[in-house]
Amino acid sequence: MRVVKARFRIAGKLHLFNAGDLDIHWRDKIVVEADRGIRLATAVGEVEEMEVETTEGEEELPRVLRIAGEEDLKKAKQMEEEEKSAYQIGLKKIANHKLNMKLVDVEFYLDRSKAIFYFVSETRVDFRALVRDLARTLRTRIEMRQIGVRDEVKIMGGVAPCGLQTCCSLFLDRFESISVKMLRDQNIMLNPVKYSGICGRLMCCLSYEQPVYVELKESFPPLGTEVETPEGRGEVVFQDVFKGMVTVKLDEGRELKFSVSDVSVVEEQEESCE
């Protein structure tokens, strides 16, 4: 099957579509089948030949209906204006229903068969009455989609602590699990607040160099390990991964730096019982 990768939003999740016989290229705007509707997507890369499993003779992948033309792009522009209007309506409706939720964004399908309302909430929200109210007002199917704070920044965008656009809204198509362990592995001061993004979570960029640290540290004696050095025995108190050095606190209290190749782990010897 001729398959093309595409996404609906900038840095959004990648989806696979059956390209059929269409001549699709990178960055082409394409009109695709969606969940009971039609959406506009952007091709990411060229068409590839792939084997796709089928169920009961039916294609599992949604189809690319056509490469977007002037009329499609004009309609997409019109949908953007309707999305802004629907967002304001959504804010008012949420306030009227007194729901504990923060509306982030509204997205219409290209054929206006569906509107997706993205929101953030710390608790479960019973939005059934809100959905009925919105459906009557907007005269289309409504989907309420609860997202996390990281997804909120991904949609809204912003400036990261480094002064550049947030990675999630620029190029990340999925979130990695970021943990405090990464701070320890990279010898970064354990101050989660200092290394948190505008979403309040640990910054995604902490994962970029993590595999390098993990690989390099395999040849390092762990912190707290007793080692033999040219100056005597001591305990490893710091690792400088990129310089290939360790700081060792010697038995007499001095702290000296040594190359990893100059130290050896002291093997524990079992005491023999007579």
N, C-alpha and C positions, 0 to 999 in steps of 0.2 A: 504494500500500500504506500502511496506517496503521502508523506506526512509532513506537516509544517508546525513549528512551535510558535506560539503567540501568547501575548498577555493583554489583559483588558486595561490595566493601569501601568503607569511608569513604575518599574521595579516591582510589579505585581507578580503573582504566582504564574509559572509557565504552564500552559495547557497545550495538549496535542490535538490537532485537527486533521481530518482527512482532506487533503488538498485536491483530490480528484485529478483532473487534467489541467488545472489552472497553473499558469506560469507566475508563481509568487516569488518575490525576492525580499531580502532584508529590509525592514522598515515599511513595507507596503501596508496600507490600511486595508483590512479585509472584513467582510461581513460574514459572520459565522452563526451556526445554530447554537442556541443556548437552552437552558431549562425552560421549555415551553415559550420560547421567544427568540428574538434575533438581537445580536450585539455586535458592536464594532470593536475590533481587536487590531493589534499591531504585530506583524510577523517579526519573529526574532530568528534570524538566520534564513538559510535557503531550504527548499523542499528536499527531504531525504526519503530514500526507500527503506521502509521498515516492515517487519513482520508483526502483524497485530492479530491477536486471537479474536475470534468471533463467537458469538453465542447464538445458536439456532439459526445460523446463516445470516444474522444481522450484524452490521458494522458496529463495533463498540465505540468508535471515535465519532464525535459530532463532525459535521461537514462544513467546509468553507463554501458558502453559497456563491460568493463572487468577490472580486477585488473591488473595493469601495470606489464608487464614482462620485461625480460632483453632487448629485442628488443625495447620496448617502452622507457625504461630509456636511452638506447643508443641513440635513436633518439632525446630524450629531450636534452641530452648533446650536440648533434650536432646542435640543434636549438639554444642553448645558444651561440655557436660560430657564428652562422649566425646572431643572434641578435646584437652581438658586431659589426660585419661588417656592418649590416644595419644601425646601429646607426651612424657610421662614414659617410656612404653614405648620411643619412638624414641630418647631419650637413652641408655637402657640398651643397646639393640641396637647403636647406633653405637659405644658403648664396647666392647661384646663383640666386634664385628667390627674394632675398632681402625682406624677410618676417620678421615682427617684432614678433618673437616667439622664445622661448627657448625649445629645445628638451630635454626631461627628460629621456625617456626610450623607448625601442622598444621590443615588445613581439610577437613571432610567435606562431601560432597554431601548435599542434603536427604534423598535416598532411600537414603543410605549405600552407594551403588553405587561410590564412589570416595573415596580419601583422598589429599590432596596434602600432601607434606612439603616445606616450603621450607627451604633450607639455604644456607650461605655457605661457600665454600672457595676458597683461593688456587690450588689445583691441580685437575686432573681427578680425579674419584673413580670407582672401579669399585664401584658400589653394587648390583650384580646380586644378590649373595648376601643383602644387607640387604633388598632388595625382597621376595625370596622369603620371608625370615624374617618380615617385617612382614605380608605377605599371609596367611601361615599363622596368625599370632597374631590379627590384626584381622579376618580373613575378609572382605576386600574388595579391590578393585583398588587398587594403590599407584602413585602418580606422584611421582617425586623431581624437584623443580624447583630448580635452582641459581639464586640471585639475587645481586646485587651489594650492597655495603655501603650504598648509598643506598636500595635497596629494603628492606634490613633495618630501617633507621630508619623508613621509610615504614610498615612493618607494625607495628613495636614502638612507635613514637611516642617522645616525649621532649621535653625543654625545650631550646630553641635558645639560643645565646649572648646573644640579645636578651632572654631571660627569658620568651618566649612559647612556645607549643606549636610544634613544627617545622612549617614550611609543607607539607612533603611528606605528613605524616600528617593534615593539617588540610584542605587544599583542592587541592593540586597533583595533577592526574591524569596528568601525564607530566613527565619530567625534561628540562630544557634543557641544552645543552652550555655549561658555564661554563669560561672560560679566564682565564689571567693577563692577557691583553690587556684584559679588562674592567676590571681594576684600574688599568691604565695609562690607559685612556680616561676613567675616572672620577677620575683624579688621587688614587688611593689608594696609600698606601705599599706597595711590593712586599714584603709579608710574608704569604705564603699561609697560614702557621700561624695568624696572628691572624684571618684572614678565612675560616677553615674551620669547617664545622658539626660536629656531634657524630659525623657519619659519617666525618670526616677529609678530606672533599672540600670544594672551595670552595663557599661558601654559595649556595644557589639564588637568594636575594634580590638577588644582584649583577646578575641579568639583568633585574630589574624596570624599572630606569631606563636600562638600556643603550641602547635605541633613541632615547631623548631626547638622551643625550650624543652619539651618533653623528650625529643630525640637526643638533644645534646646532653641533657642531664642523666641519661642512662649510663654515661661513663664517669659520672661524678659520685663520690661517696655522699650519702645522705647527710643532712644536717644532724648534728649530735653524735655522729659516728666517731669512734676512736681510731685515729690513724697514726702511722709511723711516718715521720718527716726527717729530712736531713738534720734538723735541729732537735729531734727528740719526739716523744709522743705528745699527742694533744687531741683536742676535739674540734671537729669542723663546725664553724659558727656562721660561715657565709660562703655562697657560691657565686662566682662571676662567670656566667655561662659563656659569654662571647669572648672573654679574654682567656678562658680556659684556666682560671685561677680559683683557688679556695683559700679562705682565711681560716687559720687554725689557731685555737687558743691552747698554748702549750701548758704543760703541768705547772710551771712556775708562774703562770698568769700572763705571759706575753702573748700578743696576737701578731702572727706573721702571715704573709701571703706566700703561697707556693703554687707552682704549676701542678695540675692534676696528675701529670705523669711522674711527679716527684714524691707523691704520697701513696701510701698503701694502707688498706684497711687492716686493722689488727683483728685477727680471727680469735673468737672466743674459744678458750680451751676448757674442756670438761675436767673437773677436779676428780682425780681418781680416789676411790675409797679403799682403804686398807682393811 
